[in-house]
Structure formats: C-alpha cells, structure tokens
Amino acid sequence: MRKLLLFVIVVIPFIAYAQLPDSILQFSQKFPKYEEYDGSIYLNTKFIESSVIDEATGTFDSKLRYNIYTDAIELKEDSELYEISKRPTIQARIGKNYFYYCHFKTLRGVEKDGYYILIELNDQYRIYKRYEVNIKDPIKMDVYNGNPSPGTIKKIVTYYLEENNIIQELPRDKKVILSSTFEDKQDELKLYIKKEKIKLKKEEDLVRLVAKYNALKNLDTDRPTSMLSKF
C-alpha cells in the first residue's frame, strides 16, 4: 500500500499560525516581460493557501506560489514580492504539493540543489519531481520572417528516485527505463507493465512501477537491497 506522505519529518517545538518572520524572507525579483508570453513561469500563477514549516521558529499559514524560473517560493505583502529563504530546514506545502529544498547529488557526484516535490515516501527510498521551464523568446516580424512568433514558456517535469541524498532520474519512456534504470529486472517488469497496463506518463503508474522494482529486488533477501545498487 502506498504510504501516506508526511509533511513534517522532524519534531517542531511549537506551532504558530501567524505572519511569516522576516528572518526567512528576502525580496524577490519580478519578471513582467514573461507575462506576455504563452505559458507561465509559475507552477500556479495565483497565490494559494499554503503552509510553511521553519524548524527554528514554527509553522505558519500564508498564500504562496512557486516560481519555476527562479526556483523560488514567493509571497506578496503590501504589493511587495518576497521569497522564502532556500534552506533544507524550511519546507512548504502549496496546495497538494510538498516542497523541500534539497542538496542532492547524482550518481556521478554532480550537485543538484533546489526545490523538489515529494510524491512518494518509503522506508528505503523516496520519489521526487522537479520542474523546469523552457523559454523561447518572441520572433519579431521582419523581411526575413513572416508573421511574428510570440514568446513561449513550456513547463518540464522530471522524476527522480532518491536514496541517501543520491538521485537517479526516472525516465518516463518504457523502453528507456527498462533498458537502463531497471535493467536488472526488466523481464519481470515487462510482464508487470503488460499485466497491470502501466502507463508511465501517469505519475501514479510510475510510482507503482518503482514499488514493484523495489519488491523484486528484495524478494530473495532478508535485508533491504539498495535501489541504486546496480549503478
């Protein structure tokens, strides 16, 4: 059974539903030019009811939004735009998304700092997703170009398997994930995908496939086997 996501993974000494303290805020930059583009640099353009947990000071309610372009969690007060300090000790819930600022590394040792959204919590591993934006500036009409082309912003989401602060990307192409990430169990997983009609474009199906892979790796052992051991 899929485990319940826990927003608070540390013991908070007290809870204070009040204005966010200045100690965890800083001014944020505005990007008005992108308002004219097709698409948005925000996961959600509106500020929505959210919660912030600072391990040092407590829990606070606020209206927040996530800026993918700057990788920042923003709020607005008295027409001023602020962002939450990027620290591993500060977490945020925006709608149904749970944001954690993480200092991860890839299997090759490349640092991957930033906000990750936790979607699956397991005793042995976690699954996160992370957003990026692909921005194409507008093309103005001139003698070489016909009609002008508007600027566009496309959201890109990438999923990661994490274990002990090491992350491995989870491809959403069936052939790629079976031939690379889960190569050691690809025969069993092929049967599982066919039987269960797994569609990796669906987030919940990707989570199911990872859980199945974990079960297969631990089938013949009394000790939990690392999900990243084959790498």
Protein Blocks (a to p, Z undefined) as FASTA:
>chain_A
ZZdddfblcdcfbdcdddddfklgccddddfklmmpgcjfbfblbdcddddddfkloccd
ddddddfklopadddeehiacdddddfkbccdehjbccdddddddfkopacedddddfbd
cfkbccdddddddddddddddfkbccdddddddddddddddeehiacdddfbfklmmmmm
mmmmmmmmmmmmmmnopafkbmklmmmmmmmmmmmmmmmccbdcdfklmZZ
